[in-house]
């Protein structure tokens, strides 16, 4: 009987037993952000408590208040809701200078890129946008002075070459980052001006070891397409003979940009090894390249370089297959590093394609933060450059470690360049090239939009 009593006692005690072991998994923290611009004084704070708007109270309340009662209420609410207070550091204020009419959708996407970056930081910040109607000096000076009066000293400005040049000429004492401009675009250095644009010349130089002769270029008839094609021609000639100067005047005729016979004859090469270069513009609404491709023996067994946006590039690649052009490979710069290329082309059309890409470092937190705002920093280089600018300013203001490792030399972001191939469902890296200091080609044209579709 005693044995059963002991067993019954053990059974009952096990039912009501409690564990006092503390779990090693920490409780989740709650963060409360204040997205209102109004100031809430002590009377306002008491009203929020009376109305049981506790999260609004937590958002407005400071870490220390001269009213002891409010401090006690704050500590209680922090404990109840397990709130992690946003740490207060040096005030973080960033301005966005946006010419909406000029840059179109980038006015919104670059703002989202900067906003997404600062959201990931555990501190209060203010990101304010300033709209300019044009990129004329008077308009820019007026808005920049307003920015300075509003006590903003760090500005992200996605401008064109014209706007950037006008801003630099003003010689203001605020820090300005141009995500859209490479320093070679305006050839002006300034202690307070930073450039985040990619180096198209370096990308083309990186593609030249892959280029066979003849090299045939298809280009869009916008400023970027013409600029890239002239740069392509110069880099191609330079790859054969480094005595050729890279500083040339852009010229054009109805047949496109073509190498002159004298330039070919000046090279100390046998004819079979002399570079042959052909360039064809693609006008708006062009959908058939039969005249350029069908039975054209001049371009057989060579390389094709596409200075066209992704839709036109897909059209060119499909017609290379259609007209049975015997190609060595297809080359392109950043403008075709786009997942739409995988959807618009067949795998056989792109199996020998190589793309120069400057978006090589990815931060998953930043990618997800942008995704919440339906923003893309994985393939869009202007949004990517804006994120690097936001990161660099954050580092300058707070001395925090930078999230992005790209070197900034002489106020220009330097991007390692990878040569990638489009496969069945993604881009794979073939080679990574460190962007070293090279001779910079002065550029005459102004260009911004690398996705200028018809």
Buried (B, 14 or more C-beta within 10 A) or exposed (E): EEEEEEEEEEEEEEEEEEEEEEEEEEEEEEEBEBEEEEEBEEEEBBBBBEEEEBBBBBBBBEEEBEEEEBBEBBEEBBEEBEBEBBEEBEEBBBBBBBBBEBBBEBBBBBBBBBBBBBBBBEBBBBBEBBEBEBBBBEBBBEBBEEBBEEEBBBBBBBBBBBBBBBBBBBEBEBBBBBBBBBBBBBEEEBEBBBBBBBBBBBBBBBBBEBBBBBBBBBBBBBBBBBBBBBBBBBBBBBBBEEEBEBEBEBEBEEEBBBBEEEBBEBBEEEEEEBBBBBBBBBEEEBEEBEEBBEEBEEBBEBBBBBBBBBBBBBBBBBBBBBBEBEBBBBBBBBBBBBBBBBEBBEEEBBBBBBBBBBBBEEBEEBBEBBEEBEBBBBBBBBBBBBBBBBBBBBBBBEEEEEBBEBEBEEBBBBBBBBBBBBEEEEBEEEEEBEBEEEEBBEBEBBBBBBBBEE
